[in-house]
Amino acid sequence: MSVFAAAIDNLFGDPNIARDATYIADGGAPKLVRVVLRRADDITDFGAARVWSETTRIDLRVAEVPAPRPGDRIEIDGECFNIQGEPVRDRERLVWTLDLRPA
């Protein structure tokens, strides 16, 4: 295991940073995973206007879910979300960043 992989495992194991969630692949069985939840505001340029929106993104370990897809579901603390857009991996290929929308 690389130093980076060990650090990621420590971060996702920390109860102050990560939390339990349920990942449900389209047509698959539920799977318990650990996620880092980020709910940041986002500003998008649209022509001459700037649009403000709330976002919900999570980080998810590749080791737990090797191939998340748009349309798969994530349940966090009783809230249900669908993955929208293509998941993006980090440089080390250890963590997915998923953009979510309420289900």
Backbone as XML, in Angstrom:
<?xml version="1.0"?>
<chain id="A" units="angstrom">
  <residue number="1" name="MET">
    <atom name="N" x="0.853" y="-1.177" z="0.000"/>
    <atom name="CA" x="0.000" y="0.000" z="0.000"/>
    <atom name="C" x="0.896" y="1.235" z="0.000"/>
  </residue>
  <residue number="2" name="SER">
    <atom name="N" x="0.557" y="2.195" z="-0.840"/>
    <atom name="CA" x="1.344" y="3.417" z="-0.914"/>
    <atom name="C" x="1.049" y="4.325" z="0.280"/>
  </residue>
  <residue number="3" name="VAL">
    <atom name="N" x="1.923" y="5.289" z="0.485"/>
    <atom name="CA" x="1.731" y="6.274" z="1.547"/>
    <atom name="C" x="0.439" y="7.051" z="1.303"/>
  </residue>
  <residue number="4" name="PHE">
    <atom name="N" x="0.158" y="7.369" z="0.038"/>
    <atom name="CA" x="-1.063" y="8.112" z="-0.287"/>
    <atom name="C" x="-2.312" y="7.294" z="0.037"/>
  </residue>
  <residue number="5" name="ALA">
    <atom name="N" x="-2.293" y="6.016" z="-0.309"/>
    <atom name="CA" x="-3.442" y="5.148" z="-0.031"/>
    <atom name="C" x="-3.674" y="5.030" z="1.476"/>
  </residue>
  <residue number="6" name="ALA">
    <atom name="N" x="-2.598" y="4.920" z="2.248"/>
    <atom name="CA" x="-2.725" y="4.842" z="3.705"/>
    <atom name="C" x="-3.304" y="6.138" z="4.270"/>
  </residue>
  <residue number="7" name="ALA">
    <atom name="N" x="-2.865" y="7.275" z="3.740"/>
    <atom name="CA" x="-3.400" y="8.568" z="4.192"/>
    <atom name="C" x="-4.888" y="8.691" z="3.862"/>
  </residue>
  <residue number="8" name="ILE">
    <atom name="N" x="-5.280" y="8.266" z="2.683"/>
    <atom name="CA" x="-6.697" y="8.312" z="2.288"/>
    <atom name="C" x="-7.520" y="7.424" z="3.208"/>
  </residue>
  <residue number="9" name="ASP">
    <atom name="N" x="-7.027" y="6.228" z="3.501"/>
    <atom name="CA" x="-7.745" y="5.331" z="4.416"/>
    <atom name="C" x="-7.910" y="5.972" z="5.791"/>
  </residue>
  <residue number="10" name="ASN">
    <atom name="N" x="-6.882" y="6.663" z="6.283"/>
    <atom name="CA" x="-6.985" y="7.355" z="7.574"/>
    <atom name="C" x="-8.027" y="8.463" z="7.527"/>
  </residue>
  <residue number="11" name="LEU">
    <atom name="N" x="-8.035" y="9.240" z="6.458"/>
    <atom name="CA" x="-9.023" y="10.325" z="6.325"/>
    <atom name="C" x="-10.449" y="9.778" z="6.286"/>
  </residue>
  <residue number="12" name="PHE">
    <atom name="N" x="-10.667" y="8.737" z="5.507"/>
    <atom name="CA" x="-12.012" y="8.176" z="5.392"/>
    <atom name="C" x="-12.425" y="7.422" z="6.648"/>
  </residue>
  <residue number="13" name="GLY">
    <atom name="N" x="-11.467" y="7.026" z="7.470"/>
    <atom name="CA" x="-11.776" y="6.363" z="8.734"/>
    <atom name="C" x="-12.056" y="7.334" z="9.866"/>
  </residue>
  <residue number="14" name="ASP">
    <atom name="N" x="-11.703" y="8.598" z="9.688"/>
    <atom name="CA" x="-11.892" y="9.611" z="10.729"/>
    <atom name="C" x="-13.367" y="10.003" z="10.833"/>
  </residue>
  <residue number="15" name="PRO">
    <atom name="N" x="-14.003" y="9.822" z="12.004"/>
    <atom name="CA" x="-15.429" y="10.148" z="12.146"/>
    <atom name="C" x="-15.721" y="11.647" z="12.074"/>
  </residue>
  <residue number="16" name="ASN">
    <atom name="N" x="-14.691" y="12.497" z="12.203"/>
    <atom name="CA" x="-14.885" y="13.942" z="12.089"/>
    <atom name="C" x="-14.868" y="14.423" z="10.647"/>
  </residue>
  <residue number="17" name="ILE">
    <atom name="N" x="-14.356" y="13.606" z="9.743"/>
    <atom name="CA" x="-14.240" y="13.997" z="8.339"/>
    <atom name="C" x="-15.216" y="13.227" z="7.461"/>
  </residue>
  <residue number="18" name="ALA">
    <atom name="N" x="-15.258" y="11.919" z="7.622"/>
    <atom name="CA" x="-16.085" y="11.069" z="6.759"/>
    <atom name="C" x="-17.285" y="10.532" z="7.530"/>
  </residue>
  <residue number="19" name="ARG">
    <atom name="N" x="-18.232" y="10.034" z="6.784"/>
    <atom name="CA" x="-19.437" y="9.446" z="7.396"/>
    <atom name="C" x="-19.884" y="8.240" z="6.596"/>
  </residue>
  <residue number="20" name="ASP">
    <atom name="N" x="-20.728" y="7.423" z="7.221"/>
    <atom name="CA" x="-21.280" y="6.248" z="6.553"/>
    <atom name="C" x="-22.341" y="6.679" z="5.550"/>
  </residue>
  <residue number="21" name="ALA">
    <atom name="N" x="-22.403" y="5.955" z="4.450"/>
    <atom name="CA" x="-23.422" y="6.176" z="3.431"/>
    <atom name="C" x="-23.729" y="4.828" z="2.793"/>
  </residue>
  <residue number="22" name="THR">
    <atom name="N" x="-24.809" y="4.789" z="2.039"/>
    <atom name="CA" x="-25.181" y="3.585" z="1.308"/>
    <atom name="C" x="-25.102" y="3.891" z="-0.177"/>
  </residue>
  <residue number="23" name="TYR">
    <atom name="N" x="-24.334" y="3.090" z="-0.899"/>
    <atom name="CA" x="-24.200" y="3.224" z="-2.349"/>
    <atom name="C" x="-25.054" y="2.149" z="-2.996"/>
  </residue>
  <residue number="24" name="ILE">
    <atom name="N" x="-25.891" y="2.551" z="-3.960"/>
    <atom name="CA" x="-26.765" y="1.601" z="-4.647"/>
    <atom name="C" x="-26.562" y="1.783" z="-6.144"/>
  </residue>
  <residue number="25" name="ALA">
    <atom name="N" x="-25.875" y="0.821" z="-6.763"/>
    <atom name="CA" x="-25.688" y="0.852" z="-8.211"/>
    <atom name="C" x="-27.036" y="0.621" z="-8.882"/>
  </residue>
  <residue number="26" name="ASP">
    <atom name="N" x="-27.217" y="1.175" z="-10.062"/>
    <atom name="CA" x="-28.466" y="1.008" z="-10.803"/>
    <atom name="C" x="-28.734" y="-0.482" z="-11.007"/>
  </residue>
  <residue number="27" name="GLY">
    <atom name="N" x="-29.770" y="-0.990" z="-10.360"/>
    <atom name="CA" x="-30.114" y="-2.405" z="-10.448"/>
    <atom name="C" x="-29.296" y="-3.299" z="-9.529"/>
  </residue>
  <residue number="28" name="GLY">
    <atom name="N" x="-28.486" y="-2.716" z="-8.642"/>
    <atom name="CA" x="-27.623" y="-3.505" z="-7.768"/>
    <atom name="C" x="-28.092" y="-3.500" z="-6.327"/>
  </residue>
  <residue number="29" name="ALA">
    <atom name="N" x="-27.339" y="-4.188" z="-5.504"/>
    <atom name="CA" x="-27.639" y="-4.286" z="-4.080"/>
    <atom name="C" x="-26.982" y="-3.125" z="-3.324"/>
  </residue>
  <residue number="30" name="PRO">
    <atom name="N" x="-27.586" y="-2.690" z="-2.223"/>
    <atom name="CA" x="-26.986" y="-1.629" z="-1.409"/>
    <atom name="C" x="-25.647" y="-2.057" z="-0.818"/>
  </residue>
  <residue number="31" name="LYS">
    <atom name="N" x="-24.729" y="-1.090" z="-0.708"/>
    <atom name="CA" x="-23.398" y="-1.362" z="-0.171"/>
    <atom name="C" x="-23.030" y="-0.223" z="0.770"/>
  </residue>
  <residue number="32" name="LEU">
    <atom name="N" x="-22.591" y="-0.563" z="1.991"/>
    <atom name="CA" x="-22.163" y="0.444" z="2.950"/>
    <atom name="C" x="-20.782" y="0.954" z="2.561"/>
  </residue>
  <residue number="33" name="VAL">
    <atom name="N" x="-20.624" y="2.294" z="2.481"/>
    <atom name="CA" x="-19.367" y="2.930" z="2.111"/>
    <atom name="C" x="-19.108" y="4.105" z="3.052"/>
  </residue>
  <residue number="34" name="ARG">
    <atom name="N" x="-17.907" y="4.661" z="2.981"/>
    <atom name="CA" x="-17.564" y="5.883" z="3.706"/>
    <atom name="C" x="-17.397" y="6.992" z="2.680"/>
  </residue>
  <residue number="35" name="VAL">
    <atom name="N" x="-17.936" y="8.175" z="2.980"/>
    <atom name="CA" x="-17.849" y="9.309" z="2.065"/>
    <atom name="C" x="-17.438" y="10.564" z="2.825"/>
  </residue>
  <residue number="36" name="VAL">
    <atom name="N" x="-16.851" y="11.493" z="2.091"/>
    <atom name="CA" x="-16.586" y="12.837" z="2.606"/>
    <atom name="C" x="-17.554" y="13.751" z="1.881"/>
  </residue>
  <residue number="37" name="LEU">
    <atom name="N" x="-18.466" y="14.358" z="2.625"/>
    <atom name="CA" x="-19.524" y="15.192" z="2.068"/>
    <atom name="C" x="-19.053" y="16.632" z="1.974"/>
  </residue>
  <residue number="38" name="ARG">
    <atom name="N" x="-19.311" y="17.259" z="0.818"/>
    <atom name="CA" x="-18.984" y="18.673" z="0.612"/>
    <atom name="C" x="-20.207" y="19.353" z="0.025"/>
  </residue>
  <residue number="39" name="ARG">
    <atom name="N" x="-20.679" y="20.381" z="0.682"/>
    <atom name="CA" x="-21.838" y="21.131" z="0.201"/>
    <atom name="C" x="-21.436" y="22.593" z="0.022"/>
  </residue>
  <residue number="40" name="ALA">
    <atom name="N" x="-20.720" y="22.845" z="-1.032"/>
    <atom name="CA" x="-20.214" y="24.187" z="-1.294"/>
    <atom name="C" x="-21.137" y="24.923" z="-2.263"/>
  </residue>
  <residue number="41" name="ASP">
    <atom name="N" x="-21.097" y="26.249" z="-2.190"/>
    <atom name="CA" x="-21.783" y="27.055" z="-3.187"/>
    <atom name="C" x="-20.924" y="27.091" z="-4.439"/>
  </residue>
  <residue number="42" name="ASP">
    <atom name="N" x="-21.581" y="27.209" z="-5.593"/>
    <atom name="CA" x="-20.869" y="27.228" z="-6.861"/>
    <atom name="C" x="-21.360" y="28.416" z="-7.676"/>
  </residue>
  <residue number="43" name="ILE">
    <atom name="N" x="-20.446" y="29.097" z="-8.338"/>
    <atom name="CA" x="-20.817" y="30.197" z="-9.224"/>
    <atom name="C" x="-20.414" y="29.801" z="-10.632"/>
  </residue>
  <residue number="44" name="THR">
    <atom name="N" x="-21.402" y="29.823" z="-11.545"/>
    <atom name="CA" x="-21.194" y="29.420" z="-12.918"/>
    <atom name="C" x="-21.439" y="30.604" z="-13.832"/>
  </residue>
  <residue number="45" name="ASP">
    <atom name="N" x="-20.525" y="30.812" z="-14.772"/>
    <atom name="CA" x="-20.730" y="31.867" z="-15.764"/>
    <atom name="C" x="-21.683" y="31.361" z="-16.830"/>
  </residue>
  <residue number="46" name="PHE">
    <atom name="N" x="-22.685" y="32.188" z="-17.142"/>
    <atom name="CA" x="-23.667" y="31.852" z="-18.160"/>
    <atom name="C" x="-23.846" y="33.100" z="-19.015"/>
  </residue>
  <residue number="47" name="GLY">
    <atom name="N" x="-23.087" y="33.157" z="-20.110"/>
    <atom name="CA" x="-23.087" y="34.380" z="-20.919"/>
    <atom name="C" x="-22.491" y="35.512" z="-20.098"/>
  </residue>
  <residue number="48" name="ALA">
    <atom name="N" x="-23.226" y="36.618" z="-20.006"/>
    <atom name="CA" x="-22.758" y="37.764" z="-19.221"/>
    <atom name="C" x="-23.182" y="37.664" z="-17.754"/>
  </residue>
  <residue number="49" name="ALA">
    <atom name="N" x="-23.980" y="36.664" z="-17.441"/>
    <atom name="CA" x="-24.494" y="36.511" z="-16.073"/>
    <atom name="C" x="-23.657" y="35.491" z="-15.306"/>
  </residue>
  <residue number="50" name="ARG">
    <atom name="N" x="-23.723" y="35.618" z="-13.998"/>
    <atom name="CA" x="-23.117" y="34.635" z="-13.103"/>
    <atom name="C" x="-24.237" y="34.038" z="-12.267"/>
  </residue>
  <residue number="51" name="VAL">
    <atom name="N" x="-24.338" y="32.720" z="-12.275"/>
    <atom name="CA" x="-25.418" y="32.019" z="-11.592"/>
    <atom name="C" x="-24.860" y="31.346" z="-10.338"/>
  </residue>
  <residue number="52" name="TRP">
    <atom name="N" x="-25.480" y="31.615" z="-9.183"/>
    <atom name="CA" x="-25.107" y="31.005" z="-7.916"/>
    <atom name="C" x="-25.986" y="29.791" z="-7.691"/>
  </residue>
  <residue number="53" name="SER">
    <atom name="N" x="-25.400" y="28.704" z="-7.228"/>
    <atom name="CA" x="-26.194" y="27.515" z="-6.907"/>
    <atom name="C" x="-25.527" y="26.748" z="-5.770"/>
  </residue>
  <residue number="54" name="GLU">
    <atom name="N" x="-26.347" y="26.032" z="-5.029"/>
    <atom name="CA" x="-25.841" y="25.130" z="-4.000"/>
    <atom name="C" x="-25.461" y="23.818" z="-4.671"/>
  </residue>
  <residue number="55" name="THR">
    <atom name="N" x="-24.401" y="23.196" z="-4.202"/>
    <atom name="CA" x="-23.997" y="21.912" z="-4.765"/>
    <atom name="C" x="-23.852" y="20.890" z="-3.653"/>
  </residue>
  <residue number="56" name="THR">
    <atom name="N" x="-23.943" y="19.646" z="-4.030"/>
    <atom name="CA" x="-23.644" y="18.544" z="-3.125"/>
    <atom name="C" x="-22.686" y="17.628" z="-3.863"/>
  </residue>
  <residue number="57" name="ARG">
    <atom name="N" x="-21.495" y="17.520" z="-3.315"/>
    <atom name="CA" x="-20.484" y="16.628" z="-3.883"/>
    <atom name="C" x="-19.962" y="15.738" z="-2.764"/>
  </residue>
  <residue number="58" name="ILE">
    <atom name="N" x="-19.531" y="14.554" z="-3.163"/>
    <atom name="CA" x="-18.906" y="13.658" z="-2.192"/>
    <atom name="C" x="-17.612" y="13.118" z="-2.774"/>
  </residue>
  <residue number="59" name="ASP">
    <atom name="N" x="-16.724" y="12.756" z="-1.880"/>
    <atom name="CA" x="-15.542" y="11.994" z="-2.243"/>
    <atom name="C" x="-15.782" y="10.568" z="-1.774"/>
  </residue>
  <residue number="60" name="LEU">
    <atom name="N" x="-15.420" y="9.621" z="-2.622"/>
    <atom name="CA" x="-15.680" y="8.201" z="-2.393"/>
    <atom name="C" x="-14.441" y="7.424" z="-2.824"/>
  </residue>
  <residue number="61" name="ARG">
    <atom name="N" x="-13.998" y="6.480" z="-2.011"/>
    <atom name="CA" x="-12.792" y="5.721" z="-2.349"/>
    <atom name="C" x="-13.027" y="4.784" z="-3.538"/>
  </residue>
  <residue number="62" name="VAL">
    <atom name="N" x="-12.080" y="4.773" z="-4.456"/>
    <atom name="CA" x="-12.120" y="3.872" z="-5.612"/>
    <atom name="C" x="-12.092" y="2.423" z="-5.128"/>
  </residue>
  <residue number="63" name="ALA">
    <atom name="N" x="-11.394" y="2.159" z="-4.026"/>
    <atom name="CA" x="-11.320" y="0.797" z="-3.482"/>
    <atom name="C" x="-12.692" y="0.270" z="-3.078"/>
  </residue>
  <residue number="64" name="GLU">
    <atom name="N" x="-13.610" y="1.167" z="-2.683"/>
    <atom name="CA" x="-14.951" y="0.733" z="-2.269"/>
    <atom name="C" x="-15.914" y="0.626" z="-3.448"/>
  </residue>
  <residue number="65" name="VAL">
    <atom name="N" x="-15.810" y="1.566" z="-4.384"/>
    <atom name="CA" x="-16.690" y="1.570" z="-5.557"/>
    <atom name="C" x="-15.805" y="1.835" z="-6.778"/>
  </residue>
  <residue number="66" name="PRO">
    <atom name="N" x="-15.424" y="0.774" z="-7.499"/>
    <atom name="CA" x="-14.491" y="0.955" z="-8.608"/>
    <atom name="C" x="-15.065" y="1.684" z="-9.825"/>
  </residue>
  <residue number="67" name="ALA">
    <atom name="N" x="-16.379" y="1.647" z="-10.026"/>
    <atom name="CA" x="-16.945" y="2.248" z="-11.248"/>
    <atom name="C" x="-18.325" y="2.858" z="-10.997"/>
  </residue>
  <residue number="68" name="PRO">
    <atom name="N" x="-18.403" y="3.976" z="-10.271"/>
    <atom name="CA" x="-19.713" y="4.618" z="-10.110"/>
    <atom name="C" x="-20.181" y="5.203" z="-11.439"/>
  </residue>
  <residue number="69" name="ARG">
    <atom name="N" x="-21.491" y="5.246" z="-11.631"/>
    <atom name="CA" x="-22.062" y="5.721" z="-12.889"/>
    <atom name="C" x="-23.169" y="6.730" z="-12.617"/>
  </residue>
  <residue number="70" name="PRO">
    <atom name="N" x="-23.399" y="7.644" z="-13.553"/>
    <atom name="CA" x="-24.555" y="8.540" z="-13.422"/>
    <atom name="C" x="-25.834" y="7.713" z="-13.293"/>
  </residue>
  <residue number="71" name="GLY">
    <atom name="N" x="-26.696" y="8.132" z="-12.387"/>
    <atom name="CA" x="-27.943" y="7.407" z="-12.134"/>
    <atom name="C" x="-27.874" y="6.499" z="-10.919"/>
  </residue>
  <residue number="72" name="ASP">
    <atom name="N" x="-26.666" y="6.110" z="-10.497"/>
    <atom name="CA" x="-26.533" y="5.334" z="-9.260"/>
    <atom name="C" x="-26.956" y="6.219" z="-8.094"/>
  </residue>
  <residue number="73" name="ARG">
    <atom name="N" x="-27.330" y="5.596" z="-6.972"/>
    <atom name="CA" x="-27.838" y="6.356" z="-5.821"/>
    <atom name="C" x="-26.889" y="6.301" z="-4.639"/>
  </residue>
  <residue number="74" name="ILE">
    <atom name="N" x="-26.950" y="7.373" z="-3.849"/>
    <atom name="CA" x="-26.214" y="7.463" z="-2.589"/>
    <atom name="C" x="-27.208" y="7.924" z="-1.528"/>
  </residue>
  <residue number="75" name="GLU">
    <atom name="N" x="-27.259" y="7.226" z="-0.405"/>
    <atom name="CA" x="-28.099" y="7.640" z="0.716"/>
    <atom name="C" x="-27.197" y="8.033" z="1.870"/>
  </residue>
  <residue number="76" name="ILE">
    <atom name="N" x="-27.377" y="9.288" z="2.354"/>
    <atom name="CA" x="-26.562" y="9.819" z="3.433"/>
    <atom name="C" x="-27.495" y="10.389" z="4.498"/>
  </residue>
  <residue number="77" name="ASP">
    <atom name="N" x="-27.441" y="9.852" z="5.688"/>
    <atom name="CA" x="-28.248" y="10.348" z="6.806"/>
    <atom name="C" x="-29.722" y="10.507" z="6.430"/>
  </residue>
  <residue number="78" name="GLY">
    <atom name="N" x="-30.277" y="9.524" z="5.742"/>
    <atom name="CA" x="-31.694" y="9.546" z="5.377"/>
    <atom name="C" x="-32.020" y="10.344" z="4.133"/>
  </residue>
  <residue number="79" name="GLU">
    <atom name="N" x="-31.056" y="11.057" z="3.556"/>
    <atom name="CA" x="-31.274" y="11.798" z="2.315"/>
    <atom name="C" x="-30.802" y="10.943" z="1.139"/>
  </residue>
  <residue number="80" name="CYS">
    <atom name="N" x="-31.571" y="10.954" z="0.063"/>
    <atom name="CA" x="-31.253" y="10.150" z="-1.107"/>
    <atom name="C" x="-30.837" y="11.061" z="-2.263"/>
  </residue>
  <residue number="81" name="PHE">
    <atom name="N" x="-29.734" y="10.708" z="-2.921"/>
    <atom name="CA" x="-29.192" y="11.487" z="-4.031"/>
    <atom name="C" x="-28.907" y="10.570" z="-5.207"/>
  </residue>
  <residue number="82" name="ASN">
    <atom name="N" x="-28.974" y="11.130" z="-6.414"/>
    <atom name="CA" x="-28.533" y="10.444" z="-7.623"/>
    <atom name="C" x="-27.230" y="11.067" z="-8.091"/>
  </residue>
  <residue number="83" name="ILE">
    <atom name="N" x="-26.351" y="10.246" z="-8.638"/>
    <atom name="CA" x="-25.121" y="10.765" z="-9.226"/>
    <atom name="C" x="-25.483" y="11.419" z="-10.545"/>
  </residue>
  <residue number="84" name="GLN">
    <atom name="N" x="-24.993" y="12.648" z="-10.749"/>
    <atom name="CA" x="-25.217" y="13.308" z="-12.030"/>
    <atom name="C" x="-23.861" y="13.647" z="-12.641"/>
  </residue>
  <residue number="85" name="GLY">
    <atom name="N" x="-23.773" y="13.563" z="-13.926"/>
    <atom name="CA" x="-22.502" y="13.818" z="-14.600"/>
    <atom name="C" x="-21.532" y="12.677" z="-14.402"/>
  </residue>
  <residue number="86" name="GLU">
    <atom name="N" x="-20.396" y="12.792" z="-15.058"/>
    <atom name="CA" x="-19.390" y="11.737" z="-14.975"/>
    <atom name="C" x="-18.548" y="11.887" z="-13.707"/>
  </residue>
  <residue number="87" name="PRO">
    <atom name="N" x="-18.338" y="10.805" z="-12.966"/>
    <atom name="CA" x="-17.449" y="10.841" z="-11.813"/>
    <atom name="C" x="-16.020" y="11.176" z="-12.250"/>
  </residue>
  <residue number="88" name="VAL">
    <atom name="N" x="-15.277" y="11.851" z="-11.385"/>
    <atom name="CA" x="-13.908" y="12.258" z="-11.683"/>
    <atom name="C" x="-12.976" y="11.695" z="-10.614"/>
  </residue>
  <residue number="89" name="ARG">
    <atom name="N" x="-11.871" y="11.068" z="-11.047"/>
    <atom name="CA" x="-10.889" y="10.531" z="-10.097"/>
    <atom name="C" x="-9.774" y="11.540" z="-9.847"/>
  </residue>
  <residue number="90" name="ASP">
    <atom name="N" x="-9.177" y="11.429" z="-8.680"/>
    <atom name="CA" x="-8.038" y="12.286" z="-8.353"/>
    <atom name="C" x="-6.788" y="11.812" z="-9.092"/>
  </residue>
  <residue number="91" name="ARG">
    <atom name="N" x="-5.733" y="12.569" z="-8.952"/>
    <atom name="CA" x="-4.483" y="12.291" z="-9.666"/>
    <atom name="C" x="-3.907" y="10.916" z="-9.336"/>
  </residue>
  <residue number="92" name="GLU">
    <atom name="N" x="-4.030" y="10.505" z="-8.093"/>
    <atom name="CA" x="-3.478" y="9.214" z="-7.658"/>
    <atom name="C" x="-4.409" y="8.044" z="-7.967"/>
  </residue>
  <residue number="93" name="ARG">
    <atom name="N" x="-5.599" y="8.340" z="-8.473"/>
    <atom name="CA" x="-6.603" y="7.316" z="-8.823"/>
    <atom name="C" x="-7.092" y="6.544" z="-7.599"/>
  </residue>
  <residue number="94" name="LEU">
    <atom name="N" x="-7.224" y="7.278" z="-6.466"/>
    <atom name="CA" x="-7.667" y="6.658" z="-5.219"/>
    <atom name="C" x="-9.058" y="7.102" z="-4.799"/>
  </residue>
  <residue number="95" name="VAL">
    <atom name="N" x="-9.500" y="8.285" z="-5.268"/>
    <atom name="CA" x="-10.752" y="8.875" z="-4.793"/>
    <atom name="C" x="-11.572" y="9.388" z="-5.976"/>
  </residue>
  <residue number="96" name="TRP">
    <atom name="N" x="-12.859" y="9.047" z="-5.958"/>
    <atom name="CA" x="-13.817" y="9.623" z="-6.908"/>
    <atom name="C" x="-14.411" y="10.873" z="-6.302"/>
  </residue>
  <residue number="97" name="THR">
    <atom name="N" x="-14.665" y="11.877" z="-7.113"/>
    <atom name="CA" x="-15.505" y="13.002" z="-6.720"/>
    <atom name="C" x="-16.778" y="12.901" z="-7.533"/>
  </residue>
  <residue number="98" name="LEU">
    <atom name="N" x="-17.906" y="12.850" z="-6.827"/>
    <atom name="CA" x="-19.213" y="12.678" z="-7.459"/>
    <atom name="C" x="-20.080" y="13.898" z="-7.229"/>
  </residue>
  <residue number="99" name="ASP">
    <atom name="N" x="-20.717" y="14.357" z="-8.277"/>
    <atom name="CA" x="-21.675" y="15.459" z="-8.195"/>
    <atom name="C" x="-23.052" y="14.836" z="-8.002"/>
  </residue>
  <residue number="100" name="LEU">
    <atom name="N" x="-23.767" y="15.263" z="-6.976"/>
    <atom name="CA" x="-25.058" y="14.662" z="-6.631"/>
    <atom name="C" x="-26.210" y="15.645" z="-6.808"/>
  </residue>
  <residue number="101" name="ARG">
    <atom name="N" x="-27.389" y="15.083" z="-7.029"/>
    <atom name="CA" x="-28.614" y="15.869" z="-7.017"/>
    <atom name="C" x="-29.642" y="15.097" z="-6.200"/>
  </residue>
  <residue number="102" name="PRO">
    <atom name="N" x="-30.557" y="15.814" z="-5.542"/>
    <atom name="CA" x="-31.573" y="15.097" z="-4.742"/>
    <atom name="C" x="-32.394" y="14.160" z="-5.625"/>
  </residue>
  <residue number="103" name="ALA">
    <atom name="N" x="-32.704" y="13.008" z="-5.076"/>
    <atom name="CA" x="-33.488" y="12.002" z="-5.827"/>
    <atom name="C" x="-34.965" y="12.316" z="-5.755"/>
  </residue>
</chain>
